[in-house]
Amino acid sequence: MQKHYDNKNGSIYALAENYRLNSYEFDIIKRVIRCRKKGAFIEDLEKTKFLIDLYLKEYEDKIKNRVANSEHGC
């Protein structure tokens, strides 16, 4: 087993389950936690910013669709 998989500090997957994170939330937190470890700090944070913007857009679209559906009795 690779030493970075030893989970001596707890599993990020257990954290995700405990907090009932969706896939966006899990990916965002995972990227922030790991960004300093991989040696691609800026690139990883830029990817995280993109992911946050995508999550916001999809959330906003979902809300707009709910409002539109409720106005049409759906």
N, C-alpha and C positions, 0 to 999 in steps of 0.2 A: 504494500500500500504506500502511496506517495505521502510524505509527511504532512502536506497541507490538507489531507483528508482525514486527519486523526480526530477531529471534532472535540479536541480537549477544551475548547471554549464554548462548546455547544454548536449545534447544527443550525445553519441559516435556514434549512428546510423546516426544522422544528419551530423556529421563530415565525416563519411564514404561516405555518399551521396554527400556532398559538394566537396569532393576531388576525387570522382568517384573511390574509392578503390575497387580492386577485393577482392575475399574472403580471399586470402592469406594475402594481405596487411591489411585488416580489422582485421583479427585474430591476426596478429603480433602486431599491434598497441594496440589492446584491451588488449592483455596479458601484454605488457610493462606498460601500464597505470595502470592496476589493480594488478600487481605483489606485490606491497607493502601492499595492502589492505587486501589480503586474508590470510596472515600469512604463505605463502609457497613461499617466495621470490626466493630462489635458484631453487626449483623445477619448478616454473613457468618460470624462465629465461632459464632453461635448455630445457624446452618444446619449448620455443620461438626459441632458437638456432636450435633445430631440425627442426622446421617449416621453418625457414629461409633457411636451407640447402635443404630441400625438394623443396621449391619454386625455389631456384637457379637451382636445378637439372631439374625440370620440364621446366623451362625457357630455359635452355641449350638444352634439348631434343627437344623443340619446334623449336629452331633456327636451330639445325642440320637437323630436318625434312624439314624445309623450304628450306634449302640449297640443300639437296638431291633431293627434288621435283623439284626445279628450274633447277638443272643439268639434270634432266630427262624430262624436258619440261612439267611437271605436274602443 
